[in-house]
Amino acid sequence: MAFLHASEIHRRDARTATSWVPAIAYTRAVEIGEHLLSLAIRTGGSATWRGLLAEETSDASPIIGILDSDFYNGATGIGVFLLALARKTGRTDFHEVGQHAFVPLQRRLATRRTFDREERIFGGAEGLTSCLYPLVLGAALGDAPSLRDSADQLAAQLTQALIETDQTFDLAAGAAGTILGLLALHSAGHPIGLEKAHACGLHLLAHAPPPNARTTQDSLTGLARGASGFALALNRLGRASGHAAFAEAALAWVAYEDALFDKAHGNWPDRRFVSDAQPVADFTACSWCHGATGIGFARIGMAQQSGLDVTRAIRRTITEPLADSDSLCCGNFGRISFLLEAGIRLDRPELIAQARARAAQLLAADADTFPNLFGDRAQNLGFFQGVSGVGYELLRLLDPQDAPCALLWDVEVGMRAASRRGAE
């Protein structure tokens, strides 16, 4: 398949609905894993891949090169999927390459104690600190404590002076996302995680406070770049640290976002497109990154399972037609993941059934056209936009107990509620 731009990918809403067959999902996940093994560049006990470095939506050619280590599109996200697949299948080849995917990062952390000025450092999805979470999750999935030690090394490099250089702030590429990775490390028994997360939280309170009557009301909505990402990170930090200021800021971010809810659209406005020429947003999204799905994710991640926002997000996600992309970030499997996680946390088996039914509809495609993504499967390999994230979500649909919700930076393996089986 040639590289596809957004305008060339057509909706597949008319696909014939079909039943959820676990064996089909398992087979597709294994096929994705074997595809990644076939493309791995393995040297000296490490593994990496050539793939799509940047999603191009213009007429420019896609940028192909050696993947970095970041969670969003890099080798650590691929490693997480392969280790989860090894856990499910018992195959040592998946386990070996999954662990080797972390080796370039581990070697870098062991030999370099400072960051280069031009490096992208902060973020939960992008930047070097985005590797914190896959290191911690990979350690749990692959029984590899050395990965947690590497996460500890990475956290130790986050000095106060370095934290103060962050000017992006948000979940995807700023201190808010870094907090989520650090709290994952803290939950794995490494105190430095909470120490550094607290410093990042103070940085947010000082430089990216929630909007109020005295500030400009132009902050974005949504999880990746907006209010929900700040709310989720600060809420979790408040619970972990016991400091009320973080919890209060989280509530303020939620209140700001709630005030913007558009009842006519049943969604929150996408303020990325607000300008002087267009001061009122007239576009809404429904993905993990922007819109109702991500906002719903944030609320259940804040333990607000019964809130009005969750109900609104579920309603909008269910009624949203199939997206052009099957990705976790912007597409169908991000929505599926939300319905699955909401079903588990709210003890609503019908949502789990709905998630699996949607996945079955996508799995009905021919093997050579699944998953539907920007670029072909030999290019788009990453976790949030590519095949490894889709493969990971298939494993979650089979058994969430063995594959924590990575879109909420969860790390508990083998400790999920029995309600996940309600729709099997």
N, C-alpha and C positions, 0 to 999 in steps of 0.2 A: 504493500500500500504506500502510495506517495504521501508526502507530508501534506496534511490538510489544514487549511485555515478555517476560522470559525464560519465564514460564509459558505464553505463547501461541505460542511457537515449538516446533514438533514435530520430533523427530528424523527424518532421512531415510535411515536405515540400509538401508531396503528398496529404494533406488534400483537400477535395473538397471545392472550393470557394463557399461562400454563401453570401446572402445579409445581410446588417446591419439592425437588428431589435431592436429598443430601448428597447422594453419590455423584450427581452431576457437578454440584458445587465443589466437592472434594477433588474430582478429576480436573476441573478447570484450575483450581488452586495449584495442584501439582504441576499442571502444564505450564503455568506461569513460573513456578519455581524452576522447572527444568529449562525453560527458556532463559531465565537469568543465569543459570549455571553455564549454559552454552555460550553466553556472551561475556562471562567474567574474564578479566585479564588477571591472571594469577602469577605472581612472581615473589619469590622469597618469603613465602608464608603470608602474603597479603593478597587481597582481591579488590579490584576496582572495575569500573565499567566506562565505556564511551557511550554518551547519550546526549539527549537534548538538554542544553544548558539554560536556555531561556525560551519561554513560550512566545512565539511570534504570531501576532494577529494581523499584521500588515502583509504586503506582498513580498517582504524580505524573506530570504532563505532562513531556515532554522539554524541555530548555532549549535554545532555538535562538537563535543570535546570530552576530555576526561572529567568525570563527575567529581565534585568536591565531597566533603564529609557531612554537609548540613542535613538536617532532618527532612526538610521540604522536598528536596530533589536529589540528595546525595547518597553516598554509600551507606551511611548509618541507617537510613530508612529502609533501604534494601536489606541490610543485615537483620533488622528487626523482623521483617517478613520471613526471611529464610530461617531464622531461629524458631519462629512460631510454627513454621511449616515442618521443621525437623521435629519439634515437640509433638505435632499431630501425627506425623507419618512414621517417626522412628528412624528416618533415614540419616545416616551419618554424613552423606555428601552435602545435604542441605545445612546440617549443623556446622560442618567444617568451613564451608564458604561463607556462611552467615557470620561466624566468628572472625574469619579473615577479613571481612568487609570493614571491621573496626580497626584493623592493625595499622593502616596508614595514620589514622588519627591518634592512636595510642603511641606510636613512635614519635609523632610530632610533639605530643604533650610531655613525653618523657625526656625529650632533648631540648625543648624550647620553653623557657619560663616566662616569656613576655610575648605580647602581641605586636605584629607589624601595624604601623599607623594606617595603612591602606586596607587592612582587613575589616570585613564586616563582622562585628563581634557579637552584638546583642540580638536577642530574639528567641522565641519559642519554636519557630518554624525555620526562619532564615538565620544566618550568622553562626559564629562558632559556638555560642552558648546553646544553640538549638540542639547540639549534640549531647547535652546533659541528659535529656530524657531518654533518647534511644540507648545511651550507655547504661542507664539504670534499668530500663525495661529489657534490654538485651541480656543483662546479667541475670535477671529473673527467668527469662524464657530459656536461656541456654545454660543455666547453672554455671555462670562464668563470673566469679567475683572480681576478677581482674578488671572487668569493664566498669564496675563501681569504683574501683580504685582510680581509674582514669578519669571518671567524672569528678572525683574528689580533687585530683590534680587540676582539672579545668576550673573548678570553683575557686581553688586557692589563688588563681591568677587574677581574679576579679577584685582588684584593689579599689579603695574608695575613689581615688583619683580617676581610675578607669571608668567606674560606674558613672561618674559625673560627666563623662564625655557623651553619654547616650542622649541623643536629641530626637529620637523617633518615638520612644516610650511604649508603643503598642504591643499587642500580643505577638504578632507575626515577626516583627523585626526590632523590638525594643525591650525595655526593662520589664514590662508586664509579662512577656513570654519567658524571659529569663527567670523570673520568679517561679513560674510553673515547673521549669526544669530543676531549679534548686530545691523546691519543695518535694519533688520526686526523690531527689537524693536524700533529703532529710528523712523522708518516710522509710528509706532503706537503711536507716541507722547511722547516717553521717551528719553530725551536728553542724558541720560547716555549711550545709545546705540552708538551714534556717538562718544562720548568721549572715550569710551573703544575701539571702532573700530579704531579710529585714532592711539591709542597706539599700537594696533596690527599691523596696517599698517607700522608704523615706525619700529617695530620689523622686519617685512619682508624686508623692504628696507635695513636694517642694516645687516641682517643675511641670507637672501635668495633673493638677487638681481637677476634680469634677466640675463641670460648669455650674454656675449659679447666677443670681441676679446681677452680680457685679462683673461677670465675665462674658465674653462673646459666645453666643449660642451656636457655634458652627462645628462642633465636634461630630465626628462620624458616628453612625450607629453600627451595630454588628460585632462579630467576634474577632475577626482577624485584625482589623485596623481601628475598631471603634469602641464604643462604650461598654459593650458586653465583655470584651477582652479585659479591659481594666477592672470591671466589676468582678469577674471570675478570679483573676489573680489576687486582687486585694482581699476578697472574701476568704479565699483559702489561706492567705497569709495571716489574716486576722484570726482565723480559727487555730492555726498552727502556733502563732506567737502569743495569743491572748491580748494583743494590743487593740483597744477599741477604735483607735483612729483609722486603722486599715478597714475594719468592718464598716465603719460609718462612711468612709469614702466609697466603698463598694455600693452601699445602699444609695448614695447620692448619684452614682453613675446609673444605677437602675432607674431611679426616679427621673433622671434626665431623659433616658431612652423611652420610658413609658409615656412621658408627656408628648412624644413625637408620634405615637402609634396612630396610624391612619385607618380608621374604621371602614372607610369606603373600600380600601384595597385589602383589608384584613392583614396588614403587614406594616413594617416599619419603613420609612422612606430611606432610600439610598442617597446619602448626602454627598457622595463623591462627585455628583454632577451638579451641585449647587454652585452658582457663580453670581456675579453682579448682574449679569444679563438674565439669569434664571434663578432668582432667590429662593424659589420653592421647588423642592425635589418632586419630580413627577414620575420617578422610576422606583420600582421595588425589586429586590432580588430574593431568592429563596435557596440559599446555599450555605455550606458550612462557613464560608468566608464572610459573606454579606447576606443580611436579611434574616427571615424568620427561623430558618433551620439552625443557624449558628447562635441566634439569640436564645432559642429553646435549649440548645446544648448548654449554654452558659448558665441558664437558670437551673437546670437539673444538676449541673456541676456545682452549683451553690446550695444544693439541697433544698431548692424551692420547688419540690415536685408537684405541689397542689396549687400553685399560683396561677393567676389568670394568664400571665405571659406564656406559661407552658402550654396551656389549653389553646391559646391563639396560635402558637408556633406549630403544634401538632396539627391543628385544623388546616393551616395554610400548607404545610408540608404534604399532607395527604392529598389535598386538592390540586397541587402543582403538577402539571404534565411532565412527561419525561424531558430531561435536559438533552442538549446536544452531546454532552460529554458524560462519560461514566465515572469520572474522577471523584476522589474524596473531597477535594477542595471546592470545586465549582459545580460538581455534577451529581449524578444519580446515586452513587454509592455514599456520598456524604449525607444525603437525605435518608437513605436506607439505614445508615449507621445511627442517625438520630432516632428514627422510629424504633429500632431495636433497643437502643439504650433507654429510651423513654419507657418502652414496654417492660424492661427489666426493673427499672427503678420505681416505676409506678405500680408494678405488679398488674400489668394490663396485657394479658396474653394476646389479645386481638391486635395490638400494635406490633408484637413480634411476628404474628402471622402476616400482617400487612407488609412488614419489611421483607420477609422471605418471599412473599408473592411478587413483590416488585423485583427482587433479585432474580426470581425464576423467569420473569418476563425478559430480563436482560440476558440471562443465560440461554434463552431460546435462540439467540443468534448463532450463526455458524461459528465454529471454533476460530476460523481465521479472521473474523470480524469482531470478536470479543476480546477485551473490552474496547469500546469505541472511545478514542482519545485523540488529542492533537498529536500528529506525527504517527508513524507506525510503531509497532511494539518493539522493534529493534532500536528505537530512539528514545521513547518516552518511558523511562524505567523507574522514575522516582516514586516517593510515597504519596505525596499530596496530589500530584497531577498524573501519575503514571501507573504502570501495571502492578508494582509491588504493593501499593496501597489498596488496589482492588483485590489482589490476592489475600491480603491481610483481612479485609472485610469479609471475604468469603469464609475464612476460618472463624471469624467472630460469629457469623450466621450459623455455622455448624455447631459451635460450642463457645459461647462468650466466656466461660470459666477459664479457658486456656489462652484467651487473647483479650487482654484488657482494652478498654476504650482509649485508643491512642489519640483520638480527636479531643479528648478531655484530659490528656496527660495522666491517665490512671496507670497504676503499676501493680496492683494486686493481681496475682495469678493464682487460679484455683480457689477463689474465695467468693464467687458470685452467687447470687440468690438462685434457689431452685426454680423460681418462676420462669427462668429462661427456657425451660423445657415445656412450658405451657402450650406452645403452638407447634410442637414437633409432630 
